[in-house]
């Protein structure tokens, strides 16, 4: 039955998305104090002060240019720990199918907030990809309080196509980056002789 198979794929995708987000939050939590804590390499409180100055001096800027709830609540060490803990907890909600859509929305906002105040530490392509896929997963998730595998609602086709588009963009951009790198082994495709051994 097509609707059942799509539902099973969505159910598995969302559980695995929860695992990825759990890993991301736990991993960042272990590093947060050394990176953006008050004694870290780039304290988030200093960055927020610079944002506040920019917002004051430049009327064309607004808080949407710096999307982070840390602008509203501050970025003290306890608040950073609390945001990491809540992200970890919400990702477990996704893993267990509890308020999946609401949890994914919170996780996206939470990771976006860290992304904004973490400068070079969360500015990599996989962080952007995690934000993109988290937002699409929020749209893809059923709106039920407790998700069940035997609940046979088919996910929206438009969101399925958004997921396919993100996957297409990832594969194409990964290939183009390699081909445009100037490395002759990628340009003549001999890198493929050993590339897969390293993946």
GIRA-V952978 format. One record per backbone hydrogen bond with DSSP energy under -0.5 kcal/mol. CO is the residue of the C=O (numbers start at 0). NH is the residue of the N-H. If there is no record, write none. Layout:
CO_NH, CO_NH
This chain:
0_4, 1_5, 2_6, 3_7, 4_8, 5_9, 6_10, 7_11, 8_12, 9_13, 10_14, 11_15, 12_16, 13_17, 14_18, 15_19, 16_20, 17_21, 18_22, 19_23, 20_24, 21_25, 22_26, 23_27, 24_28, 25_29, 26_30, 27_30, 27_31, 28_32, 30_33, 30_34, 31_35, 31_36, 32_36, 33_40, 34_41, 35_43, 36_39, 39_42, 42_46, 43_47, 44_48, 45_49, 46_50, 47_51, 48_52, 49_53, 50_54, 51_55, 52_56, 53_57, 56_58, 57_60, 61_64, 62_65, 63_66, 65_67, 67_70, 68_71, 68_72, 69_73, 75_79, 76_80, 77_81, 78_82, 79_83, 80_84, 81_85, 82_86, 83_87, 84_88, 85_89, 86_90, 87_91, 88_92, 89_93, 90_94, 91_95, 92_97, 93_96, 96_98, 96_146, 98_102, 99_103, 100_104, 101_105, 102_106, 103_107, 104_108, 105_109, 106_110, 107_111, 108_112, 109_113, 110_114, 111_115, 112_116, 113_117, 117_120, 118_121, 119_122, 123_126, 123_127, 124_128, 125_129, 126_130, 127_131, 128_132, 129_133, 130_134, 131_135, 132_136, 133_137, 134_138, 135_139, 136_140, 141_100, 144_98, 147_150, 149_151, 155_159, 156_160, 157_161, 158_162, 159_163, 160_164, 161_165, 162_166, 163_167, 164_168, 165_169, 166_170, 167_171, 168_172, 169_173, 170_174, 171_175, 172_176, 173_177, 174_178, 175_179, 177_180, 178_181, 181_183, 182_185, 182_186, 183_187, 184_189, 184_190, 185_188, 188_191, 189_192, 190_193, 190_194, 191_195, 193_196, 193_197, 194_197, 195_198
